[in-house]
């Protein structure tokens, strides 16, 4: 992918691995299924979406990880624009 460097990829892989709880293999699967995930901002996009899935929707860390593994594109959804208006 053009415009992406190891410097910007590494924190996102660590986030998917450790904080989301996917492990290295799970993080690799998510990135393979949907490589665009590497283009999204960690603090402004990925982390808030994971937090919303886990805490607001009540899926917990494991539930959020399952959703992300099956539907990685969910990480592109903006909490304020996609989830909140739909789910209230």
N, C-alpha and C positions, 0 to 999 in steps of 0.2 A: 504494500500500500504506500502510495506516495505521501510524503509529509509526516510520516510516523517514524520515530526513532526509538532505540532501546531505552533512552532516557525517559520517554513518555509511556512506553509499554510496560516497563518493569513494575511501576507502582500499581497499575491496573491488574496485572497478573497476580501480584501479591495480595491485592484486595480480594479478587475472586477466590484465590487459594485460601487465605487465612480468615479474612473477615466475613466473607459470604459462607465459607466453609465447604467449598467445592473440592479442595485439595488440588494438587498440581494436575492430576489427570482430568478432573472435572473442569478445571479452568481451561485446560487445553481443548477439551471437547466443546465448551461454550465458544471459545475463540474460533475453532474450526467451523462450527455450525454458522456462526455469525461474526465474521472478522471485523465488521464495522464497530463492534463494541469498543475496539481500541481507539476509536476516534472521539468517543464521548468523554467529557470531563468527569473526573473522579469526584470532586467535591460538589459540583453543581448538578450533576446528572446521575451518575451511578450510585453513589452513597445515599442520596435522598430516596431514590426509587427502592433500593434494597431495604432501607429503614421503613418506608411506607408498607412494603409487603410484609415485613416481619412484625412490625409493631402496630401499625394502624389497622391493617387487615387481620392481624392476629395469627399470622401463619407461623411465627417464630422463625428462628434462624434456619432450621431444617426444612420447613415448609417453603420458605423463600428460596432456598437453594434448589429444591426440587422444581419449583416453577421456572427458575432461571435456567436450569439444565434442560428442561423440556422446551421452553419458549424463550431463548436468549434475547430475542428482540424486545421483550418486555423492558429491558434495561434502557431502551431508547425513549420510553414513555416519560413525559414530564409530569410530575406529581400534580402540579397546579392546573395543567391543561388537559391531562388525560384521565387521571384517576378521580380527583376531587369533584369535577363537575358531573361525572358519571355516577360515582358511588356516594357522593355527598359527604 
